[in-house]
């Protein structure tokens, strides 16, 4: 069987499909501080599962919003 992962950034209207045969997935080229929606289907030889529950995830910020560099040692 394989897994089909549906993914879209929150502000997008269209889901991207990613198929994999492993139970994990590393996604790249995601923007910092962005929100994403994902769900998964299992695809077998004779049928496709119902979709999983929907996951909403956020990426980490690229840099802190404020850095105070004026402190001296």
N, C-alpha and C positions, 0 to 999 in steps of 0.2 A: 504494500500500500504506500501511498505518499500523502503528504500534508499540503494543503493549499492555504496559504496565509493571505488574507485580504488586508491591505494597509492603505491608509490615506491620511495626509495631514488634515487637521481639523478644518482648515479654511478651504480645502479642496472639495470638489463635488464628485470626483471619480476615484474608485478604489483601484489600486494596483494589485495584481495577483502574483504571488511568488510560490513556486512549487519546490518542495524539498522532501528528501527521504529520511532526514534526521529529525530528532525531536527538539532541536534548537535552531535558532536563526540569528545571525548577526546582520543588522541593517547598517548601511553606511550612507554618508552624504545627507544626514538629517541636520536641519538647522538648529542652532542652539536656542534654548527657551521656547521650543515649539511643542504643540500638543498634537498627538496622533491617535487614531482609532484603528484597532486591529481586531480581527476574529479569524478563526481557523475552521477548516473542514477536512475530514479524513476521506481519502478517495481510495476505494477498494476496487477489486476486479469487477464486482457486480453492482456496486452501489456507492453513493456518496452520503456521508453522515449529515445530520443536521448541523447547522453552524454552532460554534461554541458561543459562550457568553462574550459580549463585546468588552474589550479592554480599552481604557483611555489611559495613555501614558504621556509623560512629559520628558523632554530632553533636558539635560543640565545646561545652565548658562555657560557661555564661552568664557566670560571673565566676570569677576565680581562687579556689581553696579558702582561701587565706590571703594577706592583704595586710598588710605591716608599714608603718604610716604614722607610726611614732614617730621615724624618722630625720630629722635637721635638716640644712639646707644649710649 
